[in-house]
Amino acid sequence: MSLIGAVVLYELAVGSVRGFAYFLGISTAIDLLLAYCFMHPLVWLLARRPSLVQMKGIGIASGLDVATETHL
């Protein structure tokens, strides 16, 4: 949404507001790139660790109502 806002603001504004819109667009694009290149693989790796997936109360499986094995 802020990328669209930056484009609209850049087209309609003049002076320093146009500069703000330019840097808003650049920072949003960099943020999206970093989130995709670093956070996506990190979450992918963490989701494949059984100890993190099945952690009681906060694991991924607790939010999915997945039955976990309990060892007695």
mmCIF file of the N, C-alpha and C atoms, coordinates in Angstrom:
data_MODEL
# 
_entry.id   MODEL 
# 
loop_
_atom_site.group_PDB 
_atom_site.id 
_atom_site.type_symbol 
_atom_site.label_atom_id 
_atom_site.label_alt_id 
_atom_site.label_comp_id 
_atom_site.label_asym_id 
_atom_site.label_entity_id 
_atom_site.label_seq_id 
_atom_site.pdbx_PDB_ins_code 
_atom_site.Cartn_x 
_atom_site.Cartn_y 
_atom_site.Cartn_z 
_atom_site.occupancy 
_atom_site.B_iso_or_equiv 
_atom_site.pdbx_formal_charge 
_atom_site.auth_seq_id 
_atom_site.auth_comp_id 
_atom_site.auth_asym_id 
_atom_site.auth_atom_id 
_atom_site.pdbx_PDB_model_num 
ATOM 1   N N  . MET A 1 1  ? 0.814  -1.181  0.000  1.00 0.00 ? 1  MET A N  1 
ATOM 2   C CA . MET A 1 1  ? 0.000  0.000   0.000  1.00 0.00 ? 1  MET A CA 1 
ATOM 3   C C  . MET A 1 1  ? 0.871  1.264   0.000  1.00 0.00 ? 1  MET A C  1 
ATOM 4   N N  . SER A 1 2  ? 1.952  1.217   0.759  1.00 0.00 ? 2  SER A N  1 
ATOM 5   C CA . SER A 1 2  ? 2.792  2.414   0.798  1.00 0.00 ? 2  SER A CA 1 
ATOM 6   C C  . SER A 1 2  ? 3.544  2.614   -0.510 1.00 0.00 ? 2  SER A C  1 
ATOM 7   N N  . LEU A 1 3  ? 3.768  1.531   -1.260 1.00 0.00 ? 3  LEU A N  1 
ATOM 8   C CA . LEU A 1 3  ? 4.414  1.683   -2.561 1.00 0.00 ? 3  LEU A CA 1 
ATOM 9   C C  . LEU A 1 3  ? 3.484  2.404   -3.537 1.00 0.00 ? 3  LEU A C  1 
ATOM 10  N N  . ILE A 1 4  ? 2.212  2.064   -3.499 1.00 0.00 ? 4  ILE A N  1 
ATOM 11  C CA . ILE A 1 4  ? 1.222  2.763   -4.341 1.00 0.00 ? 4  ILE A CA 1 
ATOM 12  C C  . ILE A 1 4  ? 1.102  4.219   -3.891 1.00 0.00 ? 4  ILE A C  1 
ATOM 13  N N  . GLY A 1 5  ? 1.072  4.431   -2.583 1.00 0.00 ? 5  GLY A N  1 
ATOM 14  C CA . GLY A 1 5  ? 1.002  5.790   -2.051 1.00 0.00 ? 5  GLY A CA 1 
ATOM 15  C C  . GLY A 1 5  ? 2.212  6.623   -2.435 1.00 0.00 ? 5  GLY A C  1 
ATOM 16  N N  . ALA A 1 6  ? 3.380  5.978   -2.454 1.00 0.00 ? 6  ALA A N  1 
ATOM 17  C CA . ALA A 1 6  ? 4.594  6.694   -2.843 1.00 0.00 ? 6  ALA A CA 1 
ATOM 18  C C  . ALA A 1 6  ? 4.535  7.119   -4.304 1.00 0.00 ? 6  ALA A C  1 
ATOM 19  N N  . VAL A 1 7  ? 4.021  6.252   -5.162 1.00 0.00 ? 7  VAL A N  1 
ATOM 20  C CA . VAL A 1 7  ? 3.918  6.589   -6.588 1.00 0.00 ? 7  VAL A CA 1 
ATOM 21  C C  . VAL A 1 7  ? 2.925  7.728   -6.801 1.00 0.00 ? 7  VAL A C  1 
ATOM 22  N N  . VAL A 1 8  ? 1.769  7.644   -6.157 1.00 0.00 ? 8  VAL A N  1 
ATOM 23  C CA . VAL A 1 8  ? 0.755  8.692   -6.295 1.00 0.00 ? 8  VAL A CA 1 
ATOM 24  C C  . VAL A 1 8  ? 1.282  10.011  -5.744 1.00 0.00 ? 8  VAL A C  1 
ATOM 25  N N  . LEU A 1 9  ? 1.913  9.961   -4.577 1.00 0.00 ? 9  LEU A N  1 
ATOM 26  C CA . LEU A 1 9  ? 2.454  11.174  -3.966 1.00 0.00 ? 9  LEU A CA 1 
ATOM 27  C C  . LEU A 1 9  ? 3.551  11.776  -4.825 1.00 0.00 ? 9  LEU A C  1 
ATOM 28  N N  . TYR A 1 10 ? 4.377  10.929  -5.426 1.00 0.00 ? 10 TYR A N  1 
ATOM 29  C CA . TYR A 1 10 ? 5.449  11.423  -6.286 1.00 0.00 ? 10 TYR A CA 1 
ATOM 30  C C  . TYR A 1 10 ? 4.889  12.145  -7.520 1.00 0.00 ? 10 TYR A C  1 
ATOM 31  N N  . GLU A 1 11 ? 3.829  11.600  -8.077 1.00 0.00 ? 11 GLU A N  1 
ATOM 32  C CA . GLU A 1 11 ? 3.231  12.205  -9.269 1.00 0.00 ? 11 GLU A CA 1 
ATOM 33  C C  . GLU A 1 11 ? 2.503  13.519  -8.965 1.00 0.00 ? 11 GLU A C  1 
ATOM 34  N N  . LEU A 1 12 ? 1.911  13.621  -7.775 1.00 0.00 ? 12 LEU A N  1 
ATOM 35  C CA . LEU A 1 12 ? 1.108  14.801  -7.455 1.00 0.00 ? 12 LEU A CA 1 
ATOM 36  C C  . LEU A 1 12 ? 1.874  15.902  -6.723 1.00 0.00 ? 12 LEU A C  1 
ATOM 37  N N  . ALA A 1 13 ? 3.001  15.574  -6.136 1.00 0.00 ? 13 ALA A N  1 
ATOM 38  C CA . ALA A 1 13 ? 3.708  16.528  -5.278 1.00 0.00 ? 13 ALA A CA 1 
ATOM 39  C C  . ALA A 1 13 ? 4.815  17.264  -6.039 1.00 0.00 ? 13 ALA A C  1 
ATOM 40  N N  . VAL A 1 14 ? 5.323  18.296  -5.380 1.00 0.00 ? 14 VAL A N  1 
ATOM 41  C CA . VAL A 1 14 ? 6.461  19.060  -5.905 1.00 0.00 ? 14 VAL A CA 1 
ATOM 42  C C  . VAL A 1 14 ? 7.450  19.278  -4.766 1.00 0.00 ? 14 VAL A C  1 
ATOM 43  N N  . GLY A 1 15 ? 8.689  19.552  -5.129 1.00 0.00 ? 15 GLY A N  1 
ATOM 44  C CA . GLY A 1 15 ? 9.698  19.934  -4.149 1.00 0.00 ? 15 GLY A CA 1 
ATOM 45  C C  . GLY A 1 15 ? 10.115 18.815  -3.211 1.00 0.00 ? 15 GLY A C  1 
ATOM 46  N N  . SER A 1 16 ? 10.248 19.169  -1.938 1.00 0.00 ? 16 SER A N  1 
ATOM 47  C CA . SER A 1 16 ? 10.751 18.214  -0.954 1.00 0.00 ? 16 SER A CA 1 
ATOM 48  C C  . SER A 1 16 ? 9.770  17.074  -0.680 1.00 0.00 ? 16 SER A C  1 
ATOM 49  N N  . VAL A 1 17 ? 8.488  17.297  -0.902 1.00 0.00 ? 17 VAL A N  1 
ATOM 50  C CA . VAL A 1 17 ? 7.507  16.228  -0.725 1.00 0.00 ? 17 VAL A CA 1 
ATOM 51  C C  . VAL A 1 17 ? 7.724  15.154  -1.786 1.00 0.00 ? 17 VAL A C  1 
ATOM 52  N N  . ARG A 1 18 ? 8.128  15.571  -2.968 1.00 0.00 ? 18 ARG A N  1 
ATOM 53  C CA . ARG A 1 18 ? 8.440  14.608  -4.031 1.00 0.00 ? 18 ARG A CA 1 
ATOM 54  C C  . ARG A 1 18 ? 9.670  13.773  -3.639 1.00 0.00 ? 18 ARG A C  1 
ATOM 55  N N  . GLY A 1 19 ? 10.630 14.395  -3.020 1.00 0.00 ? 19 GLY A N  1 
ATOM 56  C CA . GLY A 1 19 ? 11.799 13.668  -2.524 1.00 0.00 ? 19 GLY A CA 1 
ATOM 57  C C  . GLY A 1 19 ? 11.432 12.670  -1.431 1.00 0.00 ? 19 GLY A C  1 
ATOM 58  N N  . PHE A 1 20 ? 10.530 13.074  -0.547 1.00 0.00 ? 20 PHE A N  1 
ATOM 59  C CA . PHE A 1 20 ? 10.045 12.162  0.472  1.00 0.00 ? 20 PHE A CA 1 
ATOM 60  C C  . PHE A 1 20 ? 9.349  10.966  -0.153 1.00 0.00 ? 20 PHE A C  1 
ATOM 61  N N  . ALA A 1 21 ? 8.515  11.202  -1.165 1.00 0.00 ? 21 ALA A N  1 
ATOM 62  C CA . ALA A 1 21 ? 7.810  10.114  -1.837 1.00 0.00 ? 21 ALA A CA 1 
ATOM 63  C C  . ALA A 1 21 ? 8.796  9.178   -2.534 1.00 0.00 ? 21 ALA A C  1 
ATOM 64  N N  . TYR A 1 22 ? 9.833  9.727   -3.102 1.00 0.00 ? 22 TYR A N  1 
ATOM 65  C CA . TYR A 1 22 ? 10.867 8.915   -3.759 1.00 0.00 ? 22 TYR A CA 1 
ATOM 66  C C  . TYR A 1 22 ? 11.542 7.982   -2.761 1.00 0.00 ? 22 TYR A C  1 
ATOM 67  N N  . PHE A 1 23 ? 11.963 8.531   -1.624 1.00 0.00 ? 23 PHE A N  1 
ATOM 68  C CA . PHE A 1 23 ? 12.640 7.701   -0.623 1.00 0.00 ? 23 PHE A CA 1 
ATOM 69  C C  . PHE A 1 23 ? 11.676 6.752   0.079  1.00 0.00 ? 23 PHE A C  1 
ATOM 70  N N  . LEU A 1 24 ? 10.420 7.111   0.185  1.00 0.00 ? 24 LEU A N  1 
ATOM 71  C CA . LEU A 1 24 ? 9.416  6.191   0.713  1.00 0.00 ? 24 LEU A CA 1 
ATOM 72  C C  . LEU A 1 24 ? 9.274  4.985   -0.204 1.00 0.00 ? 24 LEU A C  1 
ATOM 73  N N  . GLY A 1 25 ? 9.242  5.222   -1.501 1.00 0.00 ? 25 GLY A N  1 
ATOM 74  C CA . GLY A 1 25 ? 9.158  4.120   -2.460 1.00 0.00 ? 25 GLY A CA 1 
ATOM 75  C C  . GLY A 1 25 ? 10.394 3.241   -2.433 1.00 0.00 ? 25 GLY A C  1 
ATOM 76  N N  . ILE A 1 26 ? 11.565 3.857   -2.371 1.00 0.00 ? 26 ILE A N  1 
ATOM 77  C CA . ILE A 1 26 ? 12.811 3.083   -2.329 1.00 0.00 ? 26 ILE A CA 1 
ATOM 78  C C  . ILE A 1 26 ? 12.890 2.255   -1.044 1.00 0.00 ? 26 ILE A C  1 
ATOM 79  N N  . SER A 1 27 ? 12.565 2.849   0.087  1.00 0.00 ? 27 SER A N  1 
ATOM 80  C CA . SER A 1 27 ? 12.647 2.114   1.357  1.00 0.00 ? 27 SER A CA 1 
ATOM 81  C C  . SER A 1 27 ? 11.628 0.980   1.417  1.00 0.00 ? 27 SER A C  1 
ATOM 82  N N  . THR A 1 28 ? 10.459 1.172   0.832  1.00 0.00 ? 28 THR A N  1 
ATOM 83  C CA . THR A 1 28 ? 9.458  0.106   0.793  1.00 0.00 ? 28 THR A CA 1 
ATOM 84  C C  . THR A 1 28 ? 9.930  -1.035  -0.089 1.00 0.00 ? 28 THR A C  1 
ATOM 85  N N  . ALA A 1 29 ? 10.508 -0.722  -1.228 1.00 0.00 ? 29 ALA A N  1 
ATOM 86  C CA . ALA A 1 29 ? 11.017 -1.756  -2.124 1.00 0.00 ? 29 ALA A CA 1 
ATOM 87  C C  . ALA A 1 29 ? 12.157 -2.537  -1.478 1.00 0.00 ? 29 ALA A C  1 
ATOM 88  N N  . ILE A 1 30 ? 13.055 -1.848  -0.790 1.00 0.00 ? 30 ILE A N  1 
ATOM 89  C CA . ILE A 1 30 ? 14.158 -2.524  -0.101 1.00 0.00 ? 30 ILE A CA 1 
ATOM 90  C C  . ILE A 1 30 ? 13.630 -3.399  1.028  1.00 0.00 ? 30 ILE A C  1 
ATOM 91  N N  . ASP A 1 31 ? 12.632 -2.910  1.753  1.00 0.00 ? 31 ASP A N  1 
ATOM 92  C CA . ASP A 1 31 ? 12.027 -3.685  2.832  1.00 0.00 ? 31 ASP A CA 1 
ATOM 93  C C  . ASP A 1 31 ? 11.402 -4.973  2.298  1.00 0.00 ? 31 ASP A C  1 
ATOM 94  N N  . LEU A 1 32 ? 10.683 -4.892  1.199  1.00 0.00 ? 32 LEU A N  1 
ATOM 95  C CA . LEU A 1 32 ? 10.086 -6.080  0.591  1.00 0.00 ? 32 LEU A CA 1 
ATOM 96  C C  . LEU A 1 32 ? 11.154 -7.061  0.126  1.00 0.00 ? 32 LEU A C  1 
ATOM 97  N N  . LEU A 1 33 ? 12.211 -6.557  -0.472 1.00 0.00 ? 33 LEU A N  1 
ATOM 98  C CA . LEU A 1 33 ? 13.297 -7.404  -0.949 1.00 0.00 ? 33 LEU A CA 1 
ATOM 99  C C  . LEU A 1 33 ? 13.993 -8.120  0.206  1.00 0.00 ? 33 LEU A C  1 
ATOM 100 N N  . LEU A 1 34 ? 14.304 -7.387  1.267  1.00 0.00 ? 34 LEU A N  1 
ATOM 101 C CA . LEU A 1 34 ? 14.969 -7.994  2.416  1.00 0.00 ? 34 LEU A CA 1 
ATOM 102 C C  . LEU A 1 34 ? 14.073 -9.014  3.109  1.00 0.00 ? 34 LEU A C  1 
ATOM 103 N N  . ALA A 1 35 ? 12.795 -8.716  3.220  1.00 0.00 ? 35 ALA A N  1 
ATOM 104 C CA . ALA A 1 35 ? 11.879 -9.661  3.851  1.00 0.00 ? 35 ALA A CA 1 
ATOM 105 C C  . ALA A 1 35 ? 11.796 -10.948 3.047  1.00 0.00 ? 35 ALA A C  1 
ATOM 106 N N  . TYR A 1 36 ? 11.789 -10.845 1.735  1.00 0.00 ? 36 TYR A N  1 
ATOM 107 C CA . TYR A 1 36 ? 11.696 -12.043 0.913  1.00 0.00 ? 36 TYR A CA 1 
ATOM 108 C C  . TYR A 1 36 ? 13.009 -12.823 0.914  1.00 0.00 ? 36 TYR A C  1 
ATOM 109 N N  . CYS A 1 37 ? 14.130 -12.136 0.811  1.00 0.00 ? 37 CYS A N  1 
ATOM 110 C CA . CYS A 1 37 ? 15.425 -12.818 0.684  1.00 0.00 ? 37 CYS A CA 1 
ATOM 111 C C  . CYS A 1 37 ? 15.952 -13.379 1.993  1.00 0.00 ? 37 CYS A C  1 
ATOM 112 N N  . PHE A 1 38 ? 15.589 -12.800 3.133  1.00 0.00 ? 38 PHE A N  1 
ATOM 113 C CA . PHE A 1 38 ? 16.142 -13.258 4.399  1.00 0.00 ? 38 PHE A CA 1 
ATOM 114 C C  . PHE A 1 38 ? 15.112 -13.910 5.306  1.00 0.00 ? 38 PHE A C  1 
ATOM 115 N N  . MET A 1 39 ? 13.964 -13.309 5.475  1.00 0.00 ? 39 MET A N  1 
ATOM 116 C CA . MET A 1 39 ? 12.977 -13.855 6.409  1.00 0.00 ? 39 MET A CA 1 
ATOM 117 C C  . MET A 1 39 ? 12.313 -15.116 5.865  1.00 0.00 ? 39 MET A C  1 
ATOM 118 N N  . HIS A 1 40 ? 12.016 -15.158 4.583  1.00 0.00 ? 40 HIS A N  1 
ATOM 119 C CA . HIS A 1 40 ? 11.377 -16.331 4.003  1.00 0.00 ? 40 HIS A CA 1 
ATOM 120 C C  . HIS A 1 40 ? 12.242 -17.587 4.177  1.00 0.00 ? 40 HIS A C  1 
ATOM 121 N N  . PRO A 1 41 ? 13.524 -17.580 3.810  1.00 0.00 ? 41 PRO A N  1 
ATOM 122 C CA . PRO A 1 41 ? 14.343 -18.776 4.037  1.00 0.00 ? 41 PRO A CA 1 
ATOM 123 C C  . PRO A 1 41 ? 14.537 -19.089 5.525  1.00 0.00 ? 41 PRO A C  1 
ATOM 124 N N  . LEU A 1 42 ? 14.619 -18.068 6.366  1.00 0.00 ? 42 LEU A N  1 
ATOM 125 C CA . LEU A 1 42 ? 14.800 -18.303 7.795  1.00 0.00 ? 42 LEU A CA 1 
ATOM 126 C C  . LEU A 1 42 ? 13.586 -19.000 8.394  1.00 0.00 ? 42 LEU A C  1 
ATOM 127 N N  . VAL A 1 43 ? 12.410 -18.541 8.074  1.00 0.00 ? 43 VAL A N  1 
ATOM 128 C CA . VAL A 1 43 ? 11.190 -19.172 8.576  1.00 0.00 ? 43 VAL A CA 1 
ATOM 129 C C  . VAL A 1 43 ? 11.048 -20.569 7.984  1.00 0.00 ? 43 VAL A C  1 
ATOM 130 N N  . TRP A 1 44 ? 11.424 -20.738 6.736  1.00 0.00 ? 44 TRP A N  1 
ATOM 131 C CA . TRP A 1 44 ? 11.371 -22.049 6.091  1.00 0.00 ? 44 TRP A CA 1 
ATOM 132 C C  . TRP A 1 44 ? 12.259 -23.052 6.834  1.00 0.00 ? 44 TRP A C  1 
ATOM 133 N N  . LEU A 1 45 ? 13.460 -22.623 7.200  1.00 0.00 ? 45 LEU A N  1 
ATOM 134 C CA . LEU A 1 45 ? 14.366 -23.511 7.929  1.00 0.00 ? 45 LEU A CA 1 
ATOM 135 C C  . LEU A 1 45 ? 13.864 -23.810 9.345  1.00 0.00 ? 45 LEU A C  1 
ATOM 136 N N  . LEU A 1 46 ? 13.365 -22.796 10.026 1.00 0.00 ? 46 LEU A N  1 
ATOM 137 C CA . LEU A 1 46 ? 12.880 -22.998 11.388 1.00 0.00 ? 46 LEU A CA 1 
ATOM 138 C C  . LEU A 1 46 ? 11.633 -23.877 11.429 1.00 0.00 ? 46 LEU A C  1 
ATOM 139 N N  . ALA A 1 47 ? 10.804 -23.808 10.413 1.00 0.00 ? 47 ALA A N  1 
ATOM 140 C CA . ALA A 1 47 ? 9.574  -24.606 10.387 1.00 0.00 ? 47 ALA A CA 1 
ATOM 141 C C  . ALA A 1 47 ? 9.857  -26.080 10.161 1.00 0.00 ? 47 ALA A C  1 
ATOM 142 N N  . ARG A 1 48 ? 11.047 -26.421 9.759  1.00 0.00 ? 48 ARG A N  1 
ATOM 143 C CA . ARG A 1 48 ? 11.385 -27.818 9.533  1.00 0.00 ? 48 ARG A CA 1 
ATOM 144 C C  . ARG A 1 48 ? 12.101 -28.454 10.711 1.00 0.00 ? 48 ARG A C  1 
ATOM 145 N N  . ARG A 1 49 ? 12.263 -27.747 11.802 1.00 0.00 ? 49 ARG A N  1 
ATOM 146 C CA . ARG A 1 49 ? 12.856 -28.309 13.015 1.00 0.00 ? 49 ARG A CA 1 
ATOM 147 C C  . ARG A 1 49 ? 11.735 -28.838 13.901 1.00 0.00 ? 49 ARG A C  1 
ATOM 148 N N  . PRO A 1 50 ? 11.648 -30.137 14.076 1.00 0.00 ? 50 PRO A N  1 
ATOM 149 C CA . PRO A 1 50 ? 10.552 -30.723 14.851 1.00 0.00 ? 50 PRO A CA 1 
ATOM 150 C C  . PRO A 1 50 ? 10.451 -30.181 16.279 1.00 0.00 ? 50 PRO A C  1 
ATOM 151 N N  . SER A 1 51 ? 11.583 -29.852 16.874 1.00 0.00 ? 51 SER A N  1 
ATOM 152 C CA . SER A 1 51 ? 11.538 -29.332 18.241 1.00 0.00 ? 51 SER A CA 1 
ATOM 153 C C  . SER A 1 51 ? 10.837 -27.975 18.320 1.00 0.00 ? 51 SER A C  1 
ATOM 154 N N  . LEU A 1 52 ? 10.971 -27.155 17.300 1.00 0.00 ? 52 LEU A N  1 
ATOM 155 C CA . LEU A 1 52 ? 10.304 -25.856 17.280 1.00 0.00 ? 52 LEU A CA 1 
ATOM 156 C C  . LEU A 1 52 ? 8.842  -25.979 16.863 1.00 0.00 ? 52 LEU A C  1 
ATOM 157 N N  . VAL A 1 53 ? 8.558  -26.917 15.969 1.00 0.00 ? 53 VAL A N  1 
ATOM 158 C CA . VAL A 1 53 ? 7.190  -27.094 15.495 1.00 0.00 ? 53 VAL A CA 1 
ATOM 159 C C  . VAL A 1 53 ? 6.296  -27.624 16.613 1.00 0.00 ? 53 VAL A C  1 
ATOM 160 N N  . GLN A 1 54 ? 6.816  -28.539 17.417 1.00 0.00 ? 54 GLN A N  1 
ATOM 161 C CA . GLN A 1 54 ? 6.008  -29.185 18.440 1.00 0.00 ? 54 GLN A CA 1 
ATOM 162 C C  . GLN A 1 54 ? 6.216  -28.601 19.834 1.00 0.00 ? 54 GLN A C  1 
ATOM 163 N N  . MET A 1 55 ? 6.815  -27.441 19.959 1.00 0.00 ? 55 MET A N  1 
ATOM 164 C CA . MET A 1 55 ? 7.043  -26.813 21.257 1.00 0.00 ? 55 MET A CA 1 
ATOM 165 C C  . MET A 1 55 ? 5.699  -26.519 21.923 1.00 0.00 ? 55 MET A C  1 
ATOM 166 N N  . LYS A 1 56 ? 5.554  -26.930 23.158 1.00 0.00 ? 56 LYS A N  1 
ATOM 167 C CA . LYS A 1 56 ? 4.280  -26.822 23.855 1.00 0.00 ? 56 LYS A CA 1 
ATOM 168 C C  . LYS A 1 56 ? 3.879  -25.360 24.052 1.00 0.00 ? 56 LYS A C  1 
ATOM 169 N N  . GLY A 1 57 ? 2.687  -25.025 23.584 1.00 0.00 ? 57 GLY A N  1 
ATOM 170 C CA . GLY A 1 57 ? 2.131  -23.696 23.780 1.00 0.00 ? 57 GLY A CA 1 
ATOM 171 C C  . GLY A 1 57 ? 2.462  -22.678 22.717 1.00 0.00 ? 57 GLY A C  1 
ATOM 172 N N  . ILE A 1 58 ? 3.686  -22.708 22.176 1.00 0.00 ? 58 ILE A N  1 
ATOM 173 C CA . ILE A 1 58 ? 4.061  -21.677 21.208 1.00 0.00 ? 58 ILE A CA 1 
ATOM 174 C C  . ILE A 1 58 ? 4.537  -22.231 19.876 1.00 0.00 ? 58 ILE A C  1 
ATOM 175 N N  . GLY A 1 59 ? 4.569  -23.539 19.732 1.00 0.00 ? 59 GLY A N  1 
ATOM 176 C CA . GLY A 1 59 ? 5.009  -24.139 18.481 1.00 0.00 ? 59 GLY A CA 1 
ATOM 177 C C  . GLY A 1 59 ? 3.984  -23.945 17.370 1.00 0.00 ? 59 GLY A C  1 
ATOM 178 N N  . ILE A 1 60 ? 4.424  -24.162 16.158 1.00 0.00 ? 60 ILE A N  1 
ATOM 179 C CA . ILE A 1 60 ? 3.544  -24.004 15.010 1.00 0.00 ? 60 ILE A CA 1 
ATOM 180 C C  . ILE A 1 60 ? 2.374  -24.965 15.091 1.00 0.00 ? 60 ILE A C  1 
ATOM 181 N N  . ALA A 1 61 ? 2.621  -26.179 15.551 1.00 0.00 ? 61 ALA A N  1 
ATOM 182 C CA . ALA A 1 61 ? 1.573  -27.191 15.638 1.00 0.00 ? 61 ALA A CA 1 
ATOM 183 C C  . ALA A 1 61 ? 0.483  -26.802 16.624 1.00 0.00 ? 61 ALA A C  1 
ATOM 184 N N  . SER A 1 62 ? 0.793  -26.009 17.642 1.00 0.00 ? 62 SER A N  1 
ATOM 185 C CA . SER A 1 62 ? -0.223 -25.617 18.623 1.00 0.00 ? 62 SER A CA 1 
ATOM 186 C C  . SER A 1 62 ? -1.269 -24.693 18.004 1.00 0.00 ? 62 SER A C  1 
ATOM 187 N N  . GLY A 1 63 ? -0.906 -23.939 17.016 1.00 0.00 ? 63 GLY A N  1 
ATOM 188 C CA . GLY A 1 63 ? -1.855 -23.054 16.350 1.00 0.00 ? 63 GLY A CA 1 
ATOM 189 C C  . GLY A 1 63 ? -2.641 -23.731 15.249 1.00 0.00 ? 63 GLY A C  1 
ATOM 190 N N  . LEU A 1 64 ? -2.227 -24.924 14.867 1.00 0.00 ? 64 LEU A N  1 
ATOM 191 C CA . LEU A 1 64 ? -2.886 -25.631 13.781 1.00 0.00 ? 64 LEU A CA 1 
ATOM 192 C C  . LEU A 1 64 ? -3.783 -26.759 14.267 1.00 0.00 ? 64 LEU A C  1 
ATOM 193 N N  . ASP A 1 65 ? -3.910 -26.945 15.570 1.00 0.00 ? 65 ASP A N  1 
ATOM 194 C CA . ASP A 1 65 ? -4.669 -28.046 16.159 1.00 0.00 ? 65 ASP A CA 1 
ATOM 195 C C  . ASP A 1 65 ? -4.202 -29.398 15.648 1.00 0.00 ? 65 ASP A C  1 
ATOM 196 N N  . VAL A 1 66 ? -2.908 -29.552 15.537 1.00 0.00 ? 66 VAL A N  1 
ATOM 197 C CA . VAL A 1 66 ? -2.316 -30.807 15.081 1.00 0.00 ? 66 VAL A CA 1 
ATOM 198 C C  . VAL A 1 66 ? -2.039 -31.657 16.315 1.00 0.00 ? 66 VAL A C  1 
ATOM 199 N N  . ALA A 1 67 ? -2.446 -32.906 16.256 1.00 0.00 ? 67 ALA A N  1 
ATOM 200 C CA . ALA A 1 67 ? -2.198 -33.798 17.377 1.00 0.00 ? 67 ALA A CA 1 
ATOM 201 C C  . ALA A 1 67 ? -0.712 -34.120 17.426 1.00 0.00 ? 67 ALA A C  1 
ATOM 202 N N  . THR A 1 68 ? -0.079 -33.886 18.558 1.00 0.00 ? 68 THR A N  1 
ATOM 203 C CA . THR A 1 68 ? 1.335  -34.173 18.706 1.00 0.00 ? 68 THR A CA 1 
ATOM 204 C C  . THR A 1 68 ? 1.489  -35.448 19.517 1.00 0.00 ? 68 THR A C  1 
ATOM 205 N N  . GLU A 1 69 ? 2.554  -36.158 19.238 1.00 0.00 ? 69 GLU A N  1 
ATOM 206 C CA . GLU A 1 69 ? 2.830  -37.390 19.970 1.00 0.00 ? 69 GLU A CA 1 
ATOM 207 C C  . GLU A 1 69 ? 3.402  -37.047 21.324 1.00 0.00 ? 69 GLU A C  1 
ATOM 208 N N  . THR A 1 70 ? 2.925  -37.737 22.347 1.00 0.00 ? 70 THR A N  1 
ATOM 209 C CA . THR A 1 70 ? 3.488  -37.553 23.686 1.00 0.00 ? 70 THR A CA 1 
ATOM 210 C C  . THR A 1 70 ? 4.130  -38.849 24.094 1.00 0.00 ? 70 THR A C  1 
ATOM 211 N N  . HIS A 1 71 ? 5.330  -38.766 24.584 1.00 0.00 ? 71 HIS A N  1 
ATOM 212 C CA . HIS A 1 71 ? 6.086  -39.939 25.010 1.00 0.00 ? 71 HIS A CA 1 
ATOM 213 C C  . HIS A 1 71 ? 5.965  -40.070 26.519 1.00 0.00 ? 71 HIS A C  1 
ATOM 214 N N  . LEU A 1 72 ? 5.525  -41.225 26.977 1.00 0.00 ? 72 LEU A N  1 
ATOM 215 C CA . LEU A 1 72 ? 5.352  -41.446 28.420 1.00 0.00 ? 72 LEU A CA 1 
ATOM 216 C C  . LEU A 1 72 ? 6.559  -42.076 29.020 1.00 0.00 ? 72 LEU A C  1 
# 
